[in-house]
């Protein structure tokens, strides 16, 4: 008779604060890196929101994505539960309203944002459904939630020999799982696909290839991944719309 399977430990806010402290030692790189905000997602945001729209970024970390959104002309509020990161981000990006809030329990009134952006966030949450429910609540009618997260199918293969990743990524999802979660909370969903692998994903792939990396790099840079279905892309990007009049 087998024993009860122990639930994996999930990283806490203090763990992330320590990570931000380490990253801030190289703040020039950390605060100005927007590698996860790929061009296809930027296009979806610019297309889906009007100029000057009120946008919330959840899980902003060092503030680089929030700063990019502000530079695109949006009225940006950015939140994170690490005050360590927010203090430095606020100094570097004064045009953004940074607030220390948890992604699953935000103190904003109902229906105050035109768009919500979460880049590489939802996989870190122990309770992603509470987060999605909060996003739905703070969005105005016909507001849009833009999500980017790793695809579980490729993520689990890449990290299959690193069980520690489960502590930091307790909620990695497949395309079907992400769609089901969003639809269950009332959103209509469409996926956005990347045309080419971004530089940071190429670098991760090259680490695994070892001595073959120098031959593989030009191939990976030119690989036309846009023809792959969303279920097979390395990252999942969703445009989820709240219904309304």
RAMOFEN-V360814 format. One record per pair of residues at least 4 apart in sequence whose C-alpha atoms are under 8 Angstrom apart, sorted by the first residue. I is the first residue (numbers start at 1). GAP is how many residues later the second one is. Records with the same first field share a line. If there is no record, write none. Layout:
I->GAP + GAP
This chain:
8->158 + 159 + 162
9->157 + 158
10->116 + 156 + 157 + 158 + 159 + 160
11->4 + 5 + 156 + 157
12->4
13->4 + 68 + 69
14->4 + 68
15->4
16->4 + 66
17->4 + 65 + 66 + 67 + 68
18->4
19->4
20->4 + 41 + 42 + 62 + 64 + 65
21->4 + 63 + 64
22->4
23->4 + 7
24->6 + 7 + 61
26->4
27->4 + 5
28->4
29->4
30->32
31->31 + 32 + 33 + 58 + 61
32->32
33->31
34->30 + 31 + 34
35->163 + 164 + 165
36->83 + 84 + 164
37->4 + 5 + 28 + 82
38->4 + 160
39->4
40->4 + 152 + 153 + 154 + 155
41->4 + 105 + 151 + 196
42->4
43->4
44->4 + 148 + 195
45->4 + 101
46->4 + 5 + 26
48->96
49->4 + 65 + 66 + 95
51->22 + 23
52->21 + 22 + 23
53->21 + 22 + 60 + 61 + 62
54->20 + 21 + 22 + 23 + 58 + 59 + 60 + 61
55->19 + 20 + 21 + 22 + 58 + 59 + 60 + 61 + 62
56->20 + 21 + 22 + 23 + 57 + 59 + 60 + 61
57->8 + 9 + 19 + 20 + 21 + 22 + 59 + 60 + 61
58->20 + 21 + 22 + 45 + 58 + 59 + 60 + 63
59->19 + 20 + 21 + 22 + 44 + 59 + 60 + 62
60->4 + 5 + 6 + 18 + 19 + 20
61->19 + 21 + 24 + 25 + 28
62->23 + 24 + 26 + 27
63->4 + 15 + 22 + 23 + 26 + 27 + 30
64->4
65->4
66->4 + 10 + 11 + 12 + 30
67->4 + 26 + 28 + 29
68->4
69->4 + 5 + 7
70->4 + 5 + 6 + 25 + 26
75->21
76->20 + 21
77->19 + 20 + 21 + 22
78->18 + 19 + 20 + 21
79->7 + 19 + 20 + 21 + 22 + 23 + 24
80->5 + 6 + 19 + 20 + 21 + 22 + 23
81->19 + 20 + 21 + 22
82->4 + 18
83->4 + 17
84->4
85->4
86->4 + 12 + 13 + 14
87->4
88->4
89->4 + 9
90->4 + 6 + 7 + 8
101->4 + 5 + 6
102->4
103->28 + 31
104->23 + 24 + 26 + 27 + 28 + 30
105->25 + 26 + 29
106->28
108->4 + 30
109->29
110->27 + 28 + 29 + 30
111->26 + 27 + 28 + 29 + 30
112->26 + 27 + 28
113->25 + 26 + 27 + 30
114->25 + 26 + 28 + 29 + 30
115->24 + 28 + 29 + 30 + 31
116->19 + 23 + 28 + 29 + 30
117->28 + 29 + 30
118->4 + 27 + 28 + 29 + 30
119->27 + 28 + 29 + 30
120->4 + 27 + 28 + 29 + 30
121->4 + 27 + 28
122->6 + 9 + 27 + 49 + 50
123->5 + 26 + 27 + 45 + 46 + 47 + 48 + 49 + 50
124->44 + 45 + 46 + 47 + 48
125->44 + 45 + 46
126->44 + 45
127->4 + 44
128->4 + 43
129->4 + 52
130->4
131->4
132->4 + 49 + 50 + 53
133->4 + 52
134->4
135->4 + 10
136->49 + 50 + 51 + 106
139->4 + 5 + 103
140->102
141->101 + 102 + 103 + 104
142->99 + 100 + 101 + 102 + 103
143->98 + 99 + 100
144->95 + 96 + 97 + 98
145->93 + 94 + 95 + 96 + 97
146->91 + 92 + 93 + 94
147->89 + 90 + 91 + 92 + 93
148->87 + 88 + 89 + 90
149->23 + 86 + 87 + 88
150->4 + 5 + 22 + 23 + 84 + 85 + 86
151->4 + 21 + 22 + 23 + 24 + 80 + 81 + 82 + 83 + 84 + 85
152->4 + 20 + 21 + 22
153->4 + 20 + 21 + 78 + 79
154->4 + 78 + 79 + 80
155->4 + 17 + 79
156->4
159->4 + 6
163->4
164->4
165->4
166->4
173->4 + 5
174->4 + 57
175->4 + 55 + 56 + 61
176->4 + 55
177->4
178->4
179->4 + 10
180->4
181->4
182->4 + 5 + 6 + 7 + 58
183->4 + 5 + 6
186->56 + 57
187->53 + 54 + 55 + 56
188->52 + 53 + 54 + 55
189->49 + 50 + 51 + 52
190->48 + 49 + 50
191->39 + 45 + 46 + 47 + 48
192->38 + 44 + 45 + 46 + 47
193->33 + 36 + 37 + 40 + 43 + 44
194->31 + 32 + 39
195->29 + 30 + 31 + 32
196->25 + 26 + 27 + 28 + 29 + 30
197->4 + 5 + 23 + 24 + 26 + 28
198->4
199->4 + 22
200->4
201->4
202->4 + 15 + 18 + 19
203->4
204->4
205->4
206->4 + 6 + 7 + 10 + 11
207->6
209->4
212->4
213->4
214->4
215->4
216->4
217->4
218->4
219->4
225->8
228->4 + 5
229->4
230->6
231->5
